[in-house]
């Protein structure tokens, strides 16, 4: 083996070592993997313990006098059976479930003694699309609880019964309410067994719920007192499971522009979300500020005052649940690492937000929760227009108490007024192109041959230059309008203000306005006819025809002309199931544009425009070439040099 071989082997060994070091898991990834293995072990141990108890029960039923092989004698008392499974928490398994209601002006929360968790949250100011009480979630299958080991036994607090503790005031009939600026606090505690199996009052896990009279926010504090030697964890966190089943609130189960998904905010970092309207999952090994289960117009959000250590989040569709409950949408699940110091008592301060996705409310919380409302956050200009122009004006107009159809009309008029100089510039540019059309056609007739294409293009550009016109001068004004048009496309489907607001034949401006339900489904269209969408499509086709005739390009580029007429027809199917408010806005925009064009034609005399152009040409007042015109001419020359000679 010569020196080159030795050097080569050393280089290869070094690269392998570097590659191994570079790809080794980070500390967070190692902790996440360890947590995953612990969770699997927890579930396996839990299932094995359940199987053991069921086996003992079955043997005793068959022969109560015979002890099961390999086991100790188990009396018939359920306390003993639960002791084998739950250890010091066995006493918390023997109770009947009780519910408690916390209520303020906007929320009604039902808490269950089993698990100490919310099993239903109703938004009192809203109703479903068919006028039923609006519950963000409801039912025993909704979970919120801690998972840990205690004396080698897997414990899940969702299986155990908490005891009520009231602060500030007591209960009357297990319900309490608050209004105005007042607050109420209600605690549920899980006690381990003490002497003689009685609850130990010096040791407990506490869920403290605090509610203010006029808020969608519920303070939620989790405390561990005297639990140091009863809870075993690996690392500096304890598992906290939060699962809810979303229920249908709107006419459409899914909305492509306002999706159902899980949003989360990385600690001191960006807001992200899982894939829209589909089953997906993600493991996040780093710290988080909040996790939110977002529907079209409402969300359930868990917010840490400090941070959450990590999380595994998931969206799944359960066919059995969908079959049992026609309002079932999706199951949202999170396994969250909650900060925990095993050497001392702990208190973790958090909050729930159960409420509407209304920009003004979410933005006021200063947690980036408003980014759940899809205002075009990926494109800075679009969300700037919505945040600093559209939403403030919309909220201002709301203050007059008008019908929302009128508010959209006034908003459209204001936008068109702001864009009036841009529209005027576009029209004057089109007018110049129209009066020059005969001269352009004369140039086309002068150079009919293909090999004279360069000469024809140069002559046309020279004509435009002398006339002070440009075929591209109308493009810039149009480009300036596009961000506003797209911003409105994002604003209306996410505006909860339009929800269940009627106007003319539309009973709900936030969804489609059906004037005819079809007995069949048309592909790419749907099973209904939306009148606002139909009016928008017809007005767009008319606008396209008028614009082509006025631009003086009706006979040019027939393929492009066909596409321009085809696009509104395609949008007919695209918008048919979207917000009626959005289609109504685009229809109004077209109508106002027609009125603008009519007024411009009254005030702009094209004969005078043509005479002015001819005078400028005769006097030699030639407009200086723009940089864009120079680049066009240079490109034409380059193409001309590359034409093959016959």
Secondary structure, DSSP 8 states (H G I E B T S, - for coil): --HHHHHHHHHHHHHHHHHHHHTS--HHHHHHHHHHHHHHHHHHHHHHHHHHHHHHHHHHHH-TTS--TTS----S-HHHHHHHHHGGGGGGGSS---EEEEE-SSEEEEEETBTT-EEEEEEEEEE-TTS-EEEEEESTT-EEEEEEEETTEEEEGGGSB-EEEEESS--BTTEEE--TT-EEEEEEEE--B-GGG-B-TTSEEEEEEEEETT-SEEEEEEEEES-TTT-B-SSSEEEEEEEEEEE--SSSS--TTS--EEEEEETTS-EEE--TTS-EEEEE-S-EEEEEEE-SSEEEEEEEEEEE-EEEEEEE--HHHHHH-TTEEEEEEEEEEEE--TTS-EEEEEEEEEEE--HHHHHHTTSSGGGGS-S-TTSHHHHHHIIIIIHHHHHHHHTTT--HHHHHHHHHHHHHHHTHHHHHHHHHHHHHHHHTHHHHHHHHHHT-SGGGHHHHHHHHHHHHHHHT--TTHHHHHHHHHHHHHHHHHHHGGG-GGGTT--BTTBS-TTS--EEEEEEEEETTTEEEEEHHHHHHHHHHHHHHHHHHHHHT-TTS-HHHHHHHHHHHHHHHHHHTTS-HHHHHHHHHHHHHHHHHHHHHHHH--HHHHHHHHHHHHHHT------HHHHHHHHHHHHHHHTS---
